[in-house]
């Protein structure tokens, strides 16, 4: 009798396990908890596995599973607050959210994936084409032609009629050089577009996004400052890197900024403070809490 009960339990368990996640009542919180747990495991592989083929496979599985989950009913109401290894950013009006992640392929090959999910239920996969973009500060892009990055902040500006969202992101880029950027998200006829002519960087020079490239050996600041009400970033100076990498850029302790004007433009401020720090402050690393340098050596 006990043996038959055990056999029945095993058969029932195997039957439940074989049912695709999408068929298990997507509106049930349990479904999203299962997805969240699976995504966290895949993200761990994505970020930590030593084999590129495993990381690539994990990236594909994250994309497929997340698209399925975000397309389910009530998906926008589930916060995924326990998800690790994938960035989730909301604007102040909570009308959408953006999921982004980084895939390290090799020392000079970083790729990015993501989804933009609108509160209406629309889901837009973000396809990374940053390697093909020759003038990233002047391109208007779309979800299927996106400058790949991991977003770490969103700043909402403007009234409803001309609202735009500043997206602050990190790009691993290359072994010796990293990038941080400010993209601009706007909705045209309900459809998302990336890049808008809002950064006034001198007479007749207007950028659609800001890209800041710097040495991998330093950290730099690029974020909105709520106290100063400006976008603050390090002033960078070029010099030859110590490892034969050629010209790279380093903070010199002074700051630049963008300040929002009444016409909706972010106008460049060449120098914010009169004093110069002896050492530029180091913000918390984005996706990089390493205690080793770029060659794997321990810091002295």
C-alpha positions as CSV (number, residue, x, y, z in Angstrom):
1,X,0.0,0.0,0.0
2,X,2.8,2.4,1.0
3,X,4.7,1.5,-2.1
4,X,1.7,2.4,-4.3
5,X,1.3,5.7,-2.5
6,X,5.0,6.6,-3.1
7,X,4.7,5.6,-6.8
8,X,1.6,7.8,-7.2
9,X,3.4,10.7,-5.5
10,X,6.4,10.4,-7.8
11,X,4.2,10.2,-10.9
12,X,2.3,13.3,-9.8
13,X,5.5,15.2,-9.1
14,X,7.0,14.3,-12.5
15,X,3.8,15.3,-14.3
16,X,3.8,18.8,-12.6
17,X,7.5,19.2,-13.3
18,X,7.0,18.5,-17.0
19,X,4.3,21.3,-17.4
20,X,5.9,24.4,-19.0
21,X,6.0,27.5,-16.8
22,X,3.7,29.3,-19.1
23,X,1.0,26.7,-18.5
24,X,1.1,27.0,-14.7
25,X,-1.4,29.8,-14.2
26,X,0.8,32.9,-15.0
27,X,-1.5,35.1,-12.8
28,X,-0.5,33.0,-9.8
29,X,2.3,34.7,-7.7
30,X,3.8,31.2,-7.4
31,X,4.6,31.2,-11.1
32,X,6.5,34.5,-10.9
33,X,8.4,33.3,-7.9
34,X,9.5,30.2,-9.8
35,X,10.6,32.4,-12.7
36,X,12.4,34.7,-10.4
37,X,14.3,31.8,-8.8
38,X,15.2,30.4,-12.2
39,X,16.4,33.8,-13.4
40,X,18.6,34.3,-10.4
41,X,20.3,30.9,-11.0
42,X,20.8,31.8,-14.6
43,X,22.1,35.2,-13.8
44,X,24.7,33.6,-11.4
45,X,25.9,31.5,-14.3
46,X,25.9,34.5,-16.6
47,X,28.1,36.5,-14.2
48,X,30.4,33.9,-12.6
49,X,30.8,30.8,-14.8
50,X,34.3,30.5,-16.2
51,X,33.3,29.1,-19.6
52,X,32.0,31.5,-22.2
53,X,29.8,28.8,-23.8
54,X,28.0,28.4,-20.4
55,X,27.6,32.2,-20.1
56,X,26.2,32.5,-23.6
57,X,23.7,29.8,-23.0
58,X,22.6,31.4,-19.8
59,X,22.1,34.7,-21.6
60,X,19.9,33.0,-24.2
61,X,17.8,31.3,-21.5
62,X,17.4,34.5,-19.5
63,X,16.1,36.2,-22.6
64,X,13.6,33.5,-23.4
65,X,12.4,32.9,-19.9
66,X,12.0,36.6,-19.1
67,X,10.1,37.3,-22.3
68,X,7.7,34.6,-21.5
69,X,7.2,35.8,-17.9
70,X,6.8,39.5,-18.8
71,X,4.2,38.6,-21.5
72,X,2.1,36.9,-18.9
73,X,-1.0,38.5,-17.4
74,X,-0.4,40.7,-14.3
75,X,3.4,40.5,-14.9
76,X,3.9,44.2,-14.4
77,X,2.4,44.0,-10.9
78,X,5.1,41.5,-9.8
79,X,8.2,43.4,-8.6
80,X,10.9,40.7,-9.0
81,X,12.4,42.3,-5.9
82,X,14.4,39.2,-5.1
83,X,16.1,39.0,-8.5
84,X,19.9,39.2,-8.4
85,X,22.3,39.8,-11.3
86,X,19.8,41.6,-13.5
87,X,19.1,45.4,-13.1
88,X,15.5,46.6,-12.9
89,X,14.9,50.3,-13.0
90,X,11.7,52.3,-12.8
91,X,11.1,56.0,-13.5
92,X,9.4,58.2,-11.0
93,X,6.0,57.8,-12.6
94,X,6.3,54.0,-12.7
95,X,4.8,53.9,-16.2
96,X,7.4,51.3,-17.3
97,X,10.4,49.4,-16.1
98,X,13.6,48.3,-17.8
99,X,15.5,45.0,-17.2
100,X,19.1,44.9,-18.3
101,X,22.0,42.5,-17.9
102,X,25.6,42.1,-19.0
103,X,27.2,39.2,-20.8
104,X,31.0,39.0,-20.6
105,X,32.2,37.0,-23.6
106,X,35.9,37.8,-23.7
107,X,38.1,40.6,-22.6
108,X,37.1,42.9,-25.5
109,X,33.6,41.6,-26.0
110,X,30.8,42.7,-23.7
111,X,27.2,42.2,-24.8
112,X,24.0,43.3,-23.3
113,X,20.4,42.2,-23.2
114,X,17.2,43.6,-21.8
115,X,13.5,44.3,-21.9
116,X,11.4,47.4,-21.6
117,X,8.0,46.6,-20.1
118,X,5.2,49.2,-20.2
119,X,2.5,49.3,-17.5
120,X,0.0,48.7,-20.4
121,X,1.5,45.3,-20.8
122,X,3.6,46.0,-23.9
123,X,7.0,44.3,-23.9
124,X,9.9,45.3,-26.0
125,X,13.1,43.2,-26.3
126,X,16.2,45.3,-26.4
127,X,18.7,44.1,-29.0
128,X,22.3,45.2,-28.5
129,X,23.9,46.8,-31.6
130,X,26.4,49.1,-29.9
131,X,29.3,47.4,-31.7
132,X,27.9,48.7,-35.0
133,X,27.2,52.3,-33.9
134,X,29.9,54.6,-35.2
135,X,28.6,57.9,-33.8
136,X,26.7,56.9,-30.7
137,X,26.2,60.4,-29.4
138,X,24.1,61.4,-32.4
139,X,22.1,58.3,-33.3
140,X,18.3,57.9,-32.8
141,X,17.8,54.2,-31.9
142,X,15.0,51.8,-31.1
143,X,14.5,48.7,-29.0
144,X,15.6,46.4,-31.8
145,X,18.6,48.7,-32.5
146,X,19.8,49.6,-29.0
147,X,23.0,50.8,-27.4
148,X,23.5,48.0,-25.0
149,X,24.3,48.8,-21.4
150,X,23.3,48.0,-17.8
151,X,21.1,50.8,-16.5
152,X,21.7,52.0,-12.9
153,X,19.4,55.0,-12.7
154,X,16.5,56.7,-14.4
155,X,15.7,60.4,-14.1
156,X,12.3,61.6,-15.4
157,X,12.0,65.2,-16.7
158,X,9.5,67.4,-18.5
159,X,5.8,67.7,-18.4
160,X,3.6,64.9,-19.8
161,X,3.4,66.4,-23.3
162,X,7.2,66.5,-23.7
163,X,8.4,64.1,-21.1
164,X,11.7,62.3,-21.5
165,X,13.6,59.9,-19.3
166,X,17.4,60.0,-18.8
167,X,18.8,56.5,-18.6
168,X,22.2,56.2,-16.8
169,X,24.2,53.1,-17.9
170,X,27.4,51.2,-17.6
171,X,29.2,49.5,-20.6
172,X,32.1,47.1,-19.9
173,X,33.3,47.9,-23.5
174,X,36.9,46.7,-23.5
175,X,39.7,45.3,-21.3
176,X,41.4,48.7,-20.8
177,X,38.5,51.1,-21.4
178,X,35.0,51.3,-19.9
179,X,32.1,53.6,-20.7
180,X,29.3,55.2,-18.9
181,X,26.5,56.9,-20.7
182,X,23.2,58.9,-20.5
183,X,20.6,57.7,-23.0
184,X,17.3,59.5,-23.5
185,X,14.1,57.5,-23.7
186,X,11.0,59.1,-25.3
187,X,7.7,57.7,-26.4
188,X,6.5,58.6,-29.9
189,X,2.9,57.6,-30.6
190,X,3.3,55.2,-27.7
191,X,6.5,53.6,-29.1
192,X,9.8,53.8,-27.3
193,X,12.8,55.6,-29.0
194,X,16.3,56.0,-27.6
195,X,18.2,59.2,-28.2
196,X,16.9,62.8,-28.4
197,X,18.6,66.2,-29.1
198,X,18.6,67.4,-25.5
199,X,22.3,67.8,-24.5
200,X,23.5,71.3,-25.5
201,X,27.3,71.0,-25.5
202,X,28.3,74.4,-26.9
203,X,27.0,76.6,-29.8
204,X,25.4,74.4,-32.5
205,X,26.5,71.2,-30.9
206,X,23.6,69.1,-29.6
207,X,24.0,65.5,-28.6
208,X,21.3,62.7,-28.5
209,X,23.1,60.8,-25.8
210,X,26.3,61.3,-23.8
211,X,29.0,58.6,-23.8
212,X,32.0,58.9,-21.4
213,X,35.0,56.6,-21.9
214,X,37.6,56.2,-19.2
215,X,40.4,53.9,-18.1
216,X,39.4,50.5,-16.6
217,X,41.7,51.2,-13.7
218,X,39.6,54.0,-12.3
219,X,36.0,54.7,-11.3
220,X,34.1,57.8,-12.5
221,X,31.0,59.6,-11.6
222,X,28.0,60.1,-14.0
223,X,24.7,60.5,-12.3
224,X,22.0,63.0,-11.4
225,X,22.6,64.9,-8.2
226,X,19.3,65.7,-6.4
227,X,20.9,68.4,-4.2
228,X,22.6,70.3,-7.0
229,X,19.8,69.5,-9.4
230,X,22.4,68.8,-12.1
231,X,23.9,65.8,-13.9
232,X,27.4,65.6,-12.4
233,X,30.4,63.9,-14.0
234,X,34.2,63.9,-13.7
235,X,36.3,66.0,-16.0
236,X,38.6,63.5,-17.8
237,X,42.1,64.1,-19.1
238,X,43.8,62.0,-21.7
239,X,47.2,60.3,-21.1
240,X,48.9,57.1,-22.1
241,X,47.9,54.1,-20.0
242,X,50.5,52.1,-18.1
243,X,50.0,48.8,-19.9
244,X,50.7,49.9,-23.5
245,X,47.0,50.5,-24.3
246,X,47.6,53.9,-25.7
247,X,45.5,57.0,-24.9
248,X,43.0,56.6,-22.1
249,X,41.1,59.0,-19.9
250,X,41.4,59.6,-16.1
251,X,39.5,61.9,-13.7
252,X,41.6,65.0,-12.6
253,X,39.5,65.9,-9.5
254,X,37.3,68.5,-11.1
255,X,33.7,68.3,-12.3
256,X,31.5,69.1,-15.2
257,X,27.7,69.0,-15.3
258,X,24.6,69.3,-17.4
259,X,21.9,71.7,-16.1
260,X,18.3,71.6,-17.2
261,X,17.1,74.9,-18.7
262,X,13.5,76.1,-19.3
263,X,13.5,75.1,-22.9
264,X,14.1,71.4,-22.0
265,X,17.7,71.3,-23.0
266,X,20.5,70.0,-20.7
267,X,23.2,72.7,-21.1
268,X,26.8,71.8,-20.5
269,X,28.5,73.4,-17.5
270,X,32.2,73.4,-18.0
271,X,33.3,73.7,-14.4
272,X,31.1,73.2,-11.3
273,X,33.3,73.9,-8.4
274,X,36.3,76.3,-8.0
275,X,38.3,73.9,-5.9
276,X,39.8,70.7,-7.3
277,X,40.0,67.5,-5.2
278,X,43.4,66.0,-4.8
279,X,41.9,62.7,-5.7
280,X,38.6,62.3,-7.6
281,X,36.0,60.5,-5.4
282,X,35.2,57.0,-6.3
283,X,31.5,56.0,-6.6
284,X,30.4,52.5,-5.9
285,X,31.4,50.2,-8.8
286,X,28.7,49.1,-11.3
287,X,28.9,45.3,-11.8
288,X,32.5,45.4,-10.6
289,X,33.3,44.7,-7.0
290,X,36.6,43.1,-7.9
291,X,39.5,43.2,-5.4
292,X,41.9,42.5,-8.3
293,X,43.1,44.7,-11.2
294,X,42.3,44.1,-14.8
295,X,45.1,41.4,-15.0
296,X,43.8,39.5,-12.0
297,X,46.5,40.7,-9.7
298,X,45.5,41.5,-6.1
299,X,45.6,45.2,-5.1
300,X,48.6,46.2,-3.1
